[in-house]
């Protein structure tokens, strides 16, 4: 995709340095005075701890206003009943605007989430645009069905937009997760209320502004910023929300199930935590060729990634050789200011999360695992950095083996047989993703079918792409899938129309 830039990243970086960035509610029907009365929260740079701007601290009143606007828009048909060609043209204009502002959006995610600017420019924003483009192209290519009835009847099975969708986003991939939820939900004809993470609201705010500029009705796409308990809870409890699609921690996912039970039994789609295994068999084709994949699985995006391959299960006979190559490979991973194009690892998102990750460094050593690389917390910026760390001799009874850290700590465990590898890989409460490496195609098929994970990558680390559904087994989530045509299912109702002569 060809991308042009209208606002250089340096302008965003300068505005952040001066504390001028802003994200707030985008809700039609609220007066300027009413919007001005909403309090604000300061938002901070994960790198140096400085205030980069403010977000509005909305609450139940603003959630109610957004849902009312969304319901009114949906029932009016201004978006839900718009001819598909017209809806598609508006979405294409929105994609063009986001493409023009791609560098600005990348810089916003960089300063807001502490993500390396190179990844934001080369991966996150291009994938965001690709997601919107793919679903926009699918808008008029998904059909209903006709049942095989008797000749005097006609059974139509049709799909209709579900209504009002609440999209609750995580902080680790702000723009990309916005696209994963908003693109299929809006394309399907729903009205969407977006609640971005309070730590990372800037790119969502800008993208919704551009959507309205492109012609998406303001009621069909609203934004409510603020704390989870102040915005997420009333959104989950609202009786006029039809579905909430949530990506985040398993703990908060449980709360949304409770909100549904306490309100209107709205549908809840959960994509939660993970503790994904990477299984390396002794017949792997080349240790040198897999090093980059293994390291990316373990440490990409500071390991703040729900599909992070944070458990390395490796055959005993090749463990030492693989660890030496991993340690050598990590020498190329530079920590530092995310605005530096050479930096590949930025800081943890906030002090509370840093403290959680650091606690695993201390706890794992106390549990008896062997530190073989890293383990430090360098005094860079505001001091929220954790070195890429590898612990060997991690056993299944240790916290590092079974608990999601969401930070750059890799647990290494050995196995001696295929059966033991499968048992270790399937241990625990999560089942989002898994990887396996082998030169035996029969083993690849056999093991991949036995791994309890929503995505299994063979001889690589991958979540698939936009064409393949993404979601998990067990406590990693349920209720639907992001990506693929399957993502439409969570935002559509199935209706049977039975005609009889």
N, C-alpha and C positions, 0 to 999 in steps of 0.2 A: 504494500500500500504506500502511495506517495504521500508524504506528510510535509506540509509547509508550516512555518512558525510565524506568529504575529507578535508574540511577546517573549522576549528572551528570558532564559532562566535567571540571568543576572538581575533582572528587574525584580523578580520574585525574591531572590536572595536578599536584595537590598531592602525590600519592603519588610521582610522577616526580621532583618537586623534592626530596623527601626520600630518593630512591634506594630506594624500597620495592617497585617492580614486580618481577614474577617470572614466568618461564616455565620449565617443566621437562618431564621425560619423563612421559607418561601411558601406562603399560604394565602390564596386569594380570599378577599372578604375582610381581612384584618386591616384596619386603618393604620396609617403611619404612626398615629399616636399610640395605638394598641401595641404595635411592634416595638415602639421606642420604650414602652414600659417594661418589656421583658429584660430581666437582668442578664448579665454577661459573666462568662468565665474566662480567665486568662488561659491561653494555650501556649505551651512551652516547647522549645527545641529539645529533643532528646539528646542532641549532641552537646550543647553547652549550657542547657538549663535556662537560657534567656527567654523572656516573653517574646513571642513572634506575632501575637495578635490576640483576638478575642473571638469567642463564639457565644451566641445567645443561649441562655440557660432556660429553655422552655420547660413547660410542665403540662399538667393535665388539660388546662384550658386550651393550650395551643394544639395538643393532640386532638381534642374534641373538634376544634375548628378545622384542622386538616382533614379529619375523617368526614366531617360534614361536607366539606368542599369536594372531597373525593367521591362520596356517595352521590351528591348532586350532579357532578360531572358524569358519573357512570350512568345514572338513570336518565339523564338528558340525551344520552347517545352521542354527545358531541365528539367523543373519541371512540367509545365502544361500538357505535353503529356507523362510524365513518366508513365510506367505501375503502376497501383495502388499498387500492391504488393511491388514494389521497393520503391515507395514513403512512404508507410506504414512502411517499415523496417527502413528507415532513420528517420522518426518521432519517432519510438520506440527507436532508439539509442539516439536521442535528449532527450527524456523523461528519459532514464537511466542516462544520464549525468547530467540533472537537479536534479534528485533524489540524485545523489552522491554529488552535490553541494547545497543541500537543506538548510543546516544550514548557509552556506555563503549567499545565496539569502535572507534568513530570516533576517540575521544581516544587510544586505545592506538596506532592507526596514525599519528596525528599526532605523538605524542612519540617513537615508535620510528623512523619513517622520515623525519621532518621534512616531512611532507606538510601543506599548508594545511588547517586544520580545516574550513573551509567546503567544500572538495572532499570530504573524508572524510564529512562529514555529509550532503551533498547528492548525492553521486555514488557514492563507493566502497561505502559500507555499504548504501544502497538497492539498488545493482546486485548486491551479494553476496546479499542477501535474495531479490531477484528471480530470480537464478540457481537458488538452492535451490528456490524455489517452482515454477519452470518444470519442472525435472527431476522434482520430486516429483509434479507433475501428469501427467508423461509415463510414470510408472512402470508403469501398466497399459494403455498405449496403443501399445506397440511390439510387433509380432507377428512370428512366423516366417512361412514360406511352404510351399506344397505344390507339388512339381514336377509337370509335365504328363506323367505316366507312362502305361503301358498299364493296362488295366482290372484286371489281376491283380496289380498292384504299387501301392505307395503310398510316395512319397518325401517325407519330412518334412525341411524345412530349419529347424533350430531354433537359437536363440541362448542361450548359457549364460554366466554370469559366468566370467571368466578365472581368478580365484583371488585371489592376493595381489598388490596393487598398491602400488608405491612412488611417492609423489607428492612430487617435489622442487621446492620453490617459490622464486621470486625475491623480492627485497626491495622492488621498486618499487611493487607493489600487493598488500600482504600478505594482506588479507582477501579481496579479489576473486579473486586467483589461487588461494587456498585453495578458494573456491567453484567456480571453473572446473574444478578437477580432482576434488575430493572429491565434489561433488554428483552428477555422472554416474557416477563409479566406485562410490560407495556405493549409489546408487539401483539400479544394475544388480545388486547382490547380492554385490559383492566385499568382501573385507577390505582395508582401506587403512592403510598406514603412511605418516604424513606427516612429512617433513623440511622444516621452515620454514628460511628463510635465518637465519643466526646474528645478522644485524643487526636482524631484524624478526620475532621469534618470539612477541610478546606476544598479538596478537589470535588467532593460531592456537591457542595454549594455552587461551585463554578459550573459544573456540568448541568445542573438543573437550570441555572440561569440561561445557559446556552440552549437547552431544550425549549424553554419558553420563547427564546428569541427565534428558534427555528419554526415555531408554530404548534408545539405540543400544548394543548390547553392547560392552563395553570392548575385547574382542579384535577386534571388527570395525572399530574406528577407534582407532589408537594414534598417539602423537606422540613423536618422538625429536628432541631439540634438540641443537645443537652445531655444530662447524665442518664445512665441506664435506668435507675430507679425512678427518675422523674418523668422520662419519656417512654422508655421501653415497657415499663409496667402498665401504664394506662393504655398504651397501644395494644398490649397483649390482652388486657381485660375489656377492651372496648366491644360492646355488643354489635356494632355495625361494621366490624372488620371481619372479612370472610376467611382470610388465611394470613398467617405470619410465617415468612421464610426467614430463618435465623441461621447465621453462621457465627460461631463463637465457642465458648467453653461448655463442657457438658453440664457443669453446675448451673449456668444460666439457662441452658436448654431445658433442664428440668423445671425451672420456674415457668417457662412459657407453656409447658404442658399443664401446670397448675392453673395458670391464667385462663387457658382454654376451658378447663373443667369448671372453673368458677364463673365463667361468663356464658358464651353462646356456643360452646363446643366448636369453635373455629378450627379449621385445619392448621396443624403446626408441622412445618418442615424443618428438620434439624440437620445441620452439618456441624458436628462438634469435634471433640478432641481426637487425638491419634497418638499412637506409640509404634510407629511403623518399623517392621524388620527389614533388613537387607541380608539376604541369605547367600553366602558365597561358598559354593561347593568346590571340592578339591580338583574337579575336572574343568574348572573355569579356563577359558581359552587363553587369557593373557592377563596377568595382574597389572601390567603397565597400562593396558587399554581400559581397565575399569576404574582406575584411581580417580579420575576426574568425576565420573558418575557417582561413585561412593561419597566423595567429599561434597559434591553439590547436594546430594540427598541429605547429608548430615548437617551442612552448615550454610546452605543458601538462605539468603534473607535473614541472616543472624539466627537461623533455626527457628525463627518466629513463623512457623509454617505447619499447619495441621497435618500435612502428609510427610513431614520431615522423617527421613530414615534414621531415626535416633538410636536404633538397636542394630548393631552389626553382629550377625551370627555367622561365624566363619569356621570352616573345617579346621580341626586342630593342626593338621599337617602344614597348612599354609598361613597360619595366623601371623607368625613372626615376620615372615617376608612381606605380607600385606601391610602390617603396621609400619614397617620401615618406609615403605613407599608412600603411605598416607602422611606420615610425618614430614617426609621430604616435600610432598605436594603442598602441604599447608604453609610451607615457607613462602609461597607465592601469594598467600592471602594477606592483604594489607588492612590493618585496622586504622581508623581515623575519621576525619571529617567527611560525612557523606557527600558534601558538595565537591569533593576532590574526585575527579574521574578515575584516579588510580586506586581508590579505596574500594574494597570488596566486602568489608564487614563494618557496619555502623554500630551504634550503641543500642542497648535495650531501650524499649519504648518509654519507660518511666521508672522512677526510683522504686516503687513498690514491686514492679516486675523484676528489676535488677536484684533486689534483695531476695526474692524467691529463687531466682536462678543461682545466685551466689550460695544460697543455703544448700543446694545440691552438691556443690563442690566440697563443702565441709562434711556433709552427711555421708557422701559416698566414700570418702577416705576413711571416715570413722567406721563405716560398714565393712571395710577390709578390701575394697577394690584397689587396684594398682594404677596410680596416675602415670601415664606414659607420655603425655604431651599436654602443654598448656597449663590450665589451672589458675592462671593469674587474672587479676582485675586491674588493668593498667589505668593509671591516672591520666586519662585523656579527656579533654573537654570537661564535662560535669561529673565524670567518673562513673558512667553507666556502662562501661565496656567489660565484656567477658571474653577472654581469649578462647579461640577454638580449642576444645579440651577433649582428650580421649582417655577413658578409663578402661583398663583391661581387668580380666577376672571378675566380671560382674555376674552375679548369680541371680536366679529368678526370685529369690526372696528379698532382694535389695530394692529400695525405692526407685533407684535410677532405671531398673529394668522394667518396671510396670507403670510408673507415673509419668505423665506428660510434663516435661520441663519447659518447653517453648523457649529454649535457649541453647547455645552452642556447646552441648555436652554429649558426646557419643559414648554409648555403653557397648563394650565388646564382650561377647560370650562365645565360647567354642562348642562345637558338636563333633560327634564321631560317626554318625550315621544319618541317612536321609530321614528316617522316622524321628530321630531326636531333633533334627532341624525343624521339621514340621511342627512337632509338639512345642518347641520353644517359640517358634514364630506365632503360633496361635494362642499362646498363653496371654492372659490379661483380658481387660475389659474392652479394648478398642479393636477396630477392624477397618480402618480407613484405607490404608494402602500397604503395599508390600513390594519388594523387589527380589529377584533371584538371578543368580549368575551361574551358568553351566554351559558346557559345549555339547551336552547330550540333549538332543531335541525331545527324546522320549521322556527324559527326566523333567524337562521344562514344562511339557504338557501335564505330566503326572502331578508335579508339585504345585503348579499354578492352580490346578483345579482343587487342590486340598487346602490352599491358604484361604483363611477366612478374612477376606479384605475386599472392599468395593472396587479397587483398582490394583491389578498385579502387573508390574512391568518386568519384562524378561530381558536380561542382558543390557539393561539401561535403567536410569531413574526417570520416570515420567508419570504425569497424571493423565496421560492421553492428550487430546486436544479438544477443540470446540465441538467436534462431531461425536465425541464419546461421553456418556454420562459419568458424573463424578459424585460419589457419596460413599457411605460406609456401612459396615456391619456393626452389630452389637451397640455399644454405647458411643460409637462415632456418629450415630444419627440414623434417621429414618424419615419416612413420609414423602420422599421425593428425591430427585436428583438435580443437581446443577449441570449445565452443559448438555449438548446433544438435543435432539428433538424431544427426548424424554423430559427435559426441563419444562416444556409446555404443560405437561400433565398436572403439575402442582398448581397451575394457574387457570385451569379449565374445568368446567363441569361437563359431565357426560349426560346427554338427554336422549331418551328414546321417544320418537314420534311414531305412533302406530295408526296407520290409515287403513280403513276397511271399506270396500265397495258395498 
